[in-house]
Amino acid sequence: MKQFYNTSTISSQKLHNVKEEKFNYNGSLVKLITVFNDSKGAIALVEDENGEVFEVAKDSLR
């Protein structure tokens, strides 16, 4: 028997408590989406102020 959960019961307060991590990258403010490791090291997926999403080396974020 499959069970389904109603996701609308998630507290809206919980969603508002999520901290956005913002960093400086090449003179622009970017929002950190996630970090993952590949064979070259830690890569960060970020979004700039214009909504463009791209990958950068995690060490390049300030």
PyMOL CGO cylinders between C-alpha atoms (Angstrom):
from pymol import cmd
from pymol.cgo import CYLINDER

trace = [
    CYLINDER, 0.00, 0.00, 0.00, 1.42, 3.41, -0.98, 0.3, 1, 1, 1, 1, 1, 1,
    CYLINDER, 1.42, 3.41, -0.98, 1.31, 6.27, 1.45, 0.3, 1, 1, 1, 1, 1, 1,
    CYLINDER, 1.31, 6.27, 1.45, 1.06, 9.84, 0.25, 0.3, 1, 1, 1, 1, 1, 1,
    CYLINDER, 1.06, 9.84, 0.25, 2.01, 12.85, 2.31, 0.3, 1, 1, 1, 1, 1, 1,
    CYLINDER, 2.01, 12.85, 2.31, 0.48, 16.28, 2.05, 0.3, 1, 1, 1, 1, 1, 1,
    CYLINDER, 0.48, 16.28, 2.05, 3.40, 18.68, 1.59, 0.3, 1, 1, 1, 1, 1, 1,
    CYLINDER, 3.40, 18.68, 1.59, 1.16, 21.70, 2.17, 0.3, 1, 1, 1, 1, 1, 1,
    CYLINDER, 1.16, 21.70, 2.17, 1.34, 21.01, 5.91, 0.3, 1, 1, 1, 1, 1, 1,
    CYLINDER, 1.34, 21.01, 5.91, 4.97, 22.22, 6.03, 0.3, 1, 1, 1, 1, 1, 1,
    CYLINDER, 4.97, 22.22, 6.03, 5.21, 25.25, 8.26, 0.3, 1, 1, 1, 1, 1, 1,
    CYLINDER, 5.21, 25.25, 8.26, 5.68, 28.45, 6.29, 0.3, 1, 1, 1, 1, 1, 1,
    CYLINDER, 5.68, 28.45, 6.29, 7.82, 29.72, 9.17, 0.3, 1, 1, 1, 1, 1, 1,
    CYLINDER, 7.82, 29.72, 9.17, 10.24, 26.88, 8.53, 0.3, 1, 1, 1, 1, 1, 1,
    CYLINDER, 10.24, 26.88, 8.53, 10.63, 27.99, 4.93, 0.3, 1, 1, 1, 1, 1, 1,
    CYLINDER, 10.63, 27.99, 4.93, 11.36, 31.57, 5.95, 0.3, 1, 1, 1, 1, 1, 1,
    CYLINDER, 11.36, 31.57, 5.95, 14.14, 30.50, 8.32, 0.3, 1, 1, 1, 1, 1, 1,
    CYLINDER, 14.14, 30.50, 8.32, 16.28, 29.16, 5.49, 0.3, 1, 1, 1, 1, 1, 1,
    CYLINDER, 16.28, 29.16, 5.49, 19.46, 31.22, 5.39, 0.3, 1, 1, 1, 1, 1, 1,
    CYLINDER, 19.46, 31.22, 5.39, 20.64, 32.24, 1.94, 0.3, 1, 1, 1, 1, 1, 1,
    CYLINDER, 20.64, 32.24, 1.94, 24.38, 32.17, 1.62, 0.3, 1, 1, 1, 1, 1, 1,
    CYLINDER, 24.38, 32.17, 1.62, 25.65, 35.00, -0.53, 0.3, 1, 1, 1, 1, 1, 1,
    CYLINDER, 25.65, 35.00, -0.53, 29.23, 35.49, -1.63, 0.3, 1, 1, 1, 1, 1, 1,
    CYLINDER, 29.23, 35.49, -1.63, 31.31, 37.84, -3.70, 0.3, 1, 1, 1, 1, 1, 1,
    CYLINDER, 31.31, 37.84, -3.70, 32.58, 36.39, -6.98, 0.3, 1, 1, 1, 1, 1, 1,
    CYLINDER, 32.58, 36.39, -6.98, 34.55, 38.54, -9.44, 0.3, 1, 1, 1, 1, 1, 1,
    CYLINDER, 34.55, 38.54, -9.44, 33.00, 41.71, -8.06, 0.3, 1, 1, 1, 1, 1, 1,
    CYLINDER, 33.00, 41.71, -8.06, 29.41, 40.40, -8.19, 0.3, 1, 1, 1, 1, 1, 1,
    CYLINDER, 29.41, 40.40, -8.19, 27.14, 39.15, -5.44, 0.3, 1, 1, 1, 1, 1, 1,
    CYLINDER, 27.14, 39.15, -5.44, 26.12, 35.52, -6.00, 0.3, 1, 1, 1, 1, 1, 1,
    CYLINDER, 26.12, 35.52, -6.00, 23.80, 33.18, -4.12, 0.3, 1, 1, 1, 1, 1, 1,
    CYLINDER, 23.80, 33.18, -4.12, 25.14, 29.73, -3.31, 0.3, 1, 1, 1, 1, 1, 1,
    CYLINDER, 25.14, 29.73, -3.31, 22.81, 26.97, -4.53, 0.3, 1, 1, 1, 1, 1, 1,
    CYLINDER, 22.81, 26.97, -4.53, 24.88, 23.88, -3.74, 0.3, 1, 1, 1, 1, 1, 1,
    CYLINDER, 24.88, 23.88, -3.74, 28.42, 22.53, -3.54, 0.3, 1, 1, 1, 1, 1, 1,
    CYLINDER, 28.42, 22.53, -3.54, 29.61, 19.23, -4.96, 0.3, 1, 1, 1, 1, 1, 1,
    CYLINDER, 29.61, 19.23, -4.96, 32.97, 17.54, -5.37, 0.3, 1, 1, 1, 1, 1, 1,
    CYLINDER, 32.97, 17.54, -5.37, 34.41, 16.34, -8.63, 0.3, 1, 1, 1, 1, 1, 1,
    CYLINDER, 34.41, 16.34, -8.63, 37.86, 15.11, -9.61, 0.3, 1, 1, 1, 1, 1, 1,
    CYLINDER, 37.86, 15.11, -9.61, 39.15, 18.71, -9.69, 0.3, 1, 1, 1, 1, 1, 1,
    CYLINDER, 39.15, 18.71, -9.69, 37.90, 19.69, -6.21, 0.3, 1, 1, 1, 1, 1, 1,
    CYLINDER, 37.90, 19.69, -6.21, 34.88, 21.47, -4.71, 0.3, 1, 1, 1, 1, 1, 1,
    CYLINDER, 34.88, 21.47, -4.71, 32.60, 23.10, -7.27, 0.3, 1, 1, 1, 1, 1, 1,
    CYLINDER, 32.60, 23.10, -7.27, 29.87, 25.57, -6.30, 0.3, 1, 1, 1, 1, 1, 1,
    CYLINDER, 29.87, 25.57, -6.30, 26.68, 26.08, -8.27, 0.3, 1, 1, 1, 1, 1, 1,
    CYLINDER, 26.68, 26.08, -8.27, 25.75, 29.76, -7.88, 0.3, 1, 1, 1, 1, 1, 1,
    CYLINDER, 25.75, 29.76, -7.88, 23.17, 32.24, -9.15, 0.3, 1, 1, 1, 1, 1, 1,
    CYLINDER, 23.17, 32.24, -9.15, 24.06, 35.84, -9.92, 0.3, 1, 1, 1, 1, 1, 1,
    CYLINDER, 24.06, 35.84, -9.92, 21.87, 38.93, -9.49, 0.3, 1, 1, 1, 1, 1, 1,
    CYLINDER, 21.87, 38.93, -9.49, 20.52, 38.51, -13.05, 0.3, 1, 1, 1, 1, 1, 1,
    CYLINDER, 20.52, 38.51, -13.05, 19.33, 34.96, -12.35, 0.3, 1, 1, 1, 1, 1, 1,
    CYLINDER, 19.33, 34.96, -12.35, 22.11, 33.29, -14.33, 0.3, 1, 1, 1, 1, 1, 1,
    CYLINDER, 22.11, 33.29, -14.33, 23.21, 29.96, -12.82, 0.3, 1, 1, 1, 1, 1, 1,
    CYLINDER, 23.21, 29.96, -12.82, 26.77, 28.77, -13.31, 0.3, 1, 1, 1, 1, 1, 1,
    CYLINDER, 26.77, 28.77, -13.31, 29.57, 26.69, -11.76, 0.3, 1, 1, 1, 1, 1, 1,
    CYLINDER, 29.57, 26.69, -11.76, 32.65, 28.16, -10.08, 0.3, 1, 1, 1, 1, 1, 1,
    CYLINDER, 32.65, 28.16, -10.08, 35.47, 26.78, -7.96, 0.3, 1, 1, 1, 1, 1, 1,
    CYLINDER, 35.47, 26.78, -7.96, 34.27, 26.91, -4.33, 0.3, 1, 1, 1, 1, 1, 1,
    CYLINDER, 34.27, 26.91, -4.33, 37.61, 28.44, -3.29, 0.3, 1, 1, 1, 1, 1, 1,
    CYLINDER, 37.61, 28.44, -3.29, 36.94, 31.46, -5.54, 0.3, 1, 1, 1, 1, 1, 1,
    CYLINDER, 36.94, 31.46, -5.54, 33.95, 32.60, -3.46, 0.3, 1, 1, 1, 1, 1, 1,
    CYLINDER, 33.95, 32.60, -3.46, 34.62, 35.35, -0.91, 0.3, 1, 1, 1, 1, 1, 1,
]
cmd.load_cgo(trace, "trace")
